[in-house]
Amino acid sequence: MIVAIANQKGGVGKTTTAVNLAAALAMRGRKTLLIDLDPQANSSISFLDLQSIARSTYDAIADPACELGHIIQPAQSLKNLYIAPARIALAKLEARLVGELDAHFRLKDKLEKVMGDYAHVVIDCPPALGLLTVNALVAATHLLIPIQSSYFALEGTDDLLETIEKVRMRANPTLRILGVVITMHDKRTALARDIRSQIDKVFGSKVFKTVITKSVRLEESPAYKESIFAFAPDSSGATEYYRLCEEVIDRA
């Protein structure tokens, strides 16, 4: 199972979902690889000391001599979790690969060489529909879309769905939408309930039953460089992300 977590809108909980889904999968005793494709490197920071990162996903994708296996490091605080870290250099990747015929297939080709070592792969995508996100969609077997429970929740989803269809038509016909997870949901407000019903209308059975509610603990955990399971194991956020993990495994 290779799950890309993508939505071109920023601030919808992509990295929070990637970090905690990967952690939950690893906690189930299966070797899990978290690939960070976001130049902000927030997924990497959650599990690694950035000072220890000599090479990143930029090197693995841009440099034919650098394999994905060369950059992968074990998470410092969690057994069974391994990280392919990002650095700010990823922001230059599009310019570096412009005109390359295999530009969209770089990650897929590199990932195939290490896939036998991992039961699950989670890919954290940047908040854009550029070359990095397309590389993730081409390499993935499944797509998980986090959508924030806010007034502009569905804005831009047409572009994302159009990109998915283009990828399916040629580069990756087997890619399928695993589901949509509603994040940062405040069930106390009428607006949040209305937005949830809108998302249900658009995506129907693709919407996960698990909803990630607004949580101070979830917002705090990245500052402590920990998954929600290490930072606040008894919190609602930990319960919800573990439940989401179980739904992901059932669907995949």
C-alpha positions in Angstrom: 0.0 0.0 0.0 1.5 3.3 -1.1 -0.7 6.2 0.1 -0.2 9.7 -1.2 -1.7 12.4 1.0 -2.5 15.3 -1.2 -4.6 18.5 -1.5 -3.3 21.6 -3.1 -4.8 23.8 -0.4 -2.4 24.6 2.4 -3.3 24.2 6.1 -5.8 21.3 5.7 -3.9 18.8 7.9 -1.9 17.0 5.2 1.3 16.7 7.3 -0.5 16.0 10.5 -2.3 13.2 8.8 0.8 11.9 7.1 2.8 11.9 10.4 0.1 10.3 12.5 -1.0 7.7 9.9 2.5 6.6 9.3 3.1 6.4 13.1 -0.1 4.4 13.6 0.8 1.9 10.8 4.3 1.4 12.4 2.7 0.9 15.8 0.8 -2.1 14.3 4.2 -3.8 13.9 4.6 -3.3 10.1 7.6 -1.6 8.6 6.4 1.7 7.3 8.2 4.3 5.1 7.2 8.0 5.3 8.4 9.9 2.3 8.5 13.7 2.8 8.0 15.6 -0.5 7.2 19.0 1.1 10.0 21.5 0.9 8.9 22.7 4.4 10.1 19.3 5.7 7.6 19.3 8.6 7.1 15.5 8.4 10.9 15.0 8.6 11.3 17.3 11.6 8.7 15.3 13.5 11.0 12.2 13.6 14.5 13.3 12.8 17.1 15.9 13.7 17.5 18.0 10.6 21.2 18.4 11.4 21.6 14.6 10.8 20.2 14.9 7.2 23.0 15.0 4.6 20.9 14.0 1.6 17.1 14.3 1.1 14.3 13.3 -1.3 15.7 16.1 -3.6 18.9 14.1 -4.1 17.0 10.8 -4.6 14.8 12.3 -7.3 17.1 14.7 -9.0 20.4 12.7 -8.9 20.4 9.4 -10.9 23.4 8.1 -8.8 21.5 8.6 -5.5 19.0 5.8 -4.6 16.1 6.2 -2.2 17.8 3.7 0.1 20.8 6.0 0.5 18.7 8.7 2.2 16.2 6.7 4.4 16.8 6.9 8.1 15.0 5.2 11.0 12.7 7.4 13.1 14.4 8.4 16.3 11.5 7.6 18.6 9.4 4.9 17.0 10.2 1.3 16.0 9.2 0.2 12.5 9.1 3.7 11.1 11.6 5.0 8.5 11.8 8.4 7.0 12.9 9.6 3.5 13.5 13.2 4.6 13.0 16.5 2.8 14.9 19.7 2.7 14.2 23.2 1.3 16.2 22.2 -1.8 13.1 20.4 -3.0 11.6 23.7 -4.0 14.2 23.8 -6.8 13.3 20.4 -8.2 10.8 21.5 -10.8 13.4 23.9 -12.4 16.0 21.1 -12.3 13.8 18.5 -14.1 12.2 20.8 -16.7 12.4 19.1 -20.1 13.3 15.6 -18.7 11.2 12.9 -20.3 11.0 10.8 -17.2 10.4 13.7 -14.8 7.0 12.4 -13.6 8.3 8.8 -13.0 11.4 9.6 -10.9 9.9 8.7 -7.5 8.1 5.6 -8.8 11.4 4.3 -10.3 13.4 4.9 -7.2 10.6 3.5 -4.9 10.4 0.2 -6.8 13.9 -0.7 -5.7 13.1 -0.5 -1.9 9.4 -1.5 -2.0 10.2 -5.1 -0.9 11.5 -3.7 2.4 8.3 -2.0 3.6 4.7 -3.1 4.2 3.3 0.4 3.9 4.5 3.7 2.3 3.0 7.1 3.2 3.9 10.1 1.0 3.4 13.7 2.4 2.8 16.0 -0.6 3.4 19.8 -0.8 0.4 22.2 -1.0 0.5 22.5 -4.8 -0.3 20.4 -7.9 3.2 20.6 -9.4 5.8 18.1 -10.3 6.3 16.8 -6.7 2.6 16.0 -6.2 2.4 14.4 -9.7 5.4 12.2 -8.8 3.6 11.1 -5.7 0.4 10.3 -7.6 2.3 8.3 -10.3 4.1 6.3 -7.6 1.1 5.7 -5.3 -1.5 2.9 -5.3 -3.9 5.0 -3.3 -4.8 8.7 -2.6 -6.0 10.1 0.7 -7.4 13.6 0.5 -7.6 15.6 3.8 -10.3 18.4 3.6 -10.5 21.0 6.3 -13.9 21.6 7.8 -14.1 25.2 6.8 -16.1 27.6 4.6 -13.7 27.1 1.6 -13.4 23.4 2.1 -14.2 22.2 -1.4 -12.5 25.1 -3.2 -9.9 23.7 -5.6 -11.0 20.0 -5.3 -12.1 20.1 -9.0 -8.5 20.9 -10.0 -7.2 18.0 -7.8 -9.7 15.5 -9.3 -8.8 16.7 -12.8 -5.1 16.1 -12.1 -6.0 12.6 -10.7 -7.9 11.7 -13.9 -5.0 12.9 -16.1 -2.5 10.7 -14.1 -4.9 7.8 -14.3 -5.3 8.1 -18.1 -1.6 7.6 -18.8 0.9 7.4 -16.0 -0.9 5.4 -13.3 -4.2 3.7 -14.4 -4.5 1.8 -11.1 -4.4 4.8 -8.8 -7.6 5.0 -6.8 -9.0 7.4 -4.2 -8.8 5.6 -0.9 -10.9 8.3 0.8 -11.5 11.8 2.0 -10.8 12.6 5.7 -12.5 15.6 7.2 -10.0 17.5 9.5 -10.1 20.3 12.0 -13.8 19.7 12.5 -15.6 21.6 15.2 -18.8 19.6 15.7 -20.3 22.3 17.9 -20.9 24.8 15.1 -23.8 24.7 12.5 -21.3 25.8 9.8 -19.1 22.7 10.4 -22.1 20.5 10.2 -23.2 22.1 6.9 -19.7 21.7 5.4 -19.6 18.1 6.4 -22.9 17.5 4.6 -21.5 19.3 1.5 -18.4 17.1 1.5 -20.6 14.0 1.9 -22.7 15.1 -1.1 -19.6 15.5 -3.3 -17.6 12.4 -2.3 -20.4 10.1 -0.9 -19.0 6.7 0.3 -15.4 7.9 -0.2 -15.7 10.0 3.0 -14.1 8.2 6.0 -16.4 7.6 8.9 -13.5 8.9 11.2 -13.5 12.7 11.5 -10.5 14.5 12.9 -11.8 17.0 15.3 -10.1 20.3 16.3 -7.7 19.6 19.1 -5.2 21.7 21.0 -3.1 18.5 21.5 -2.9 17.9 17.7 -1.8 21.5 17.1 0.9 21.3 19.9 2.4 17.9 19.0 4.5 19.1 15.9 6.2 21.7 18.2 7.4 18.9 20.4 8.6 16.9 17.3 6.4 13.9 18.1 3.4 12.1 16.7 0.1 12.5 18.7 0.6 8.9 20.0 3.9 9.9 21.7 2.8 13.4 22.7 -0.7 12.8 24.0 -1.6 9.1 23.7 -4.9 9.5 25.7 -6.2 12.4 23.6 -9.1 12.5 21.2 -6.6 13.1 18.3 -4.7 9.9 19.1 -7.9 7.9 19.2 -9.2 9.4 15.9 -5.9 8.9 14.0 -5.7 5.3 15.2 -9.3 4.7 14.1 -8.5 6.3 10.7 -5.5 4.0 10.4 -7.8 1.0 10.9 -10.2 2.3 8.2 -7.3 2.9 5.8 -6.1 -0.7 6.2 -9.7 -2.1 5.8 -10.2 -0.1 2.6 -6.9 -0.8 1.0 
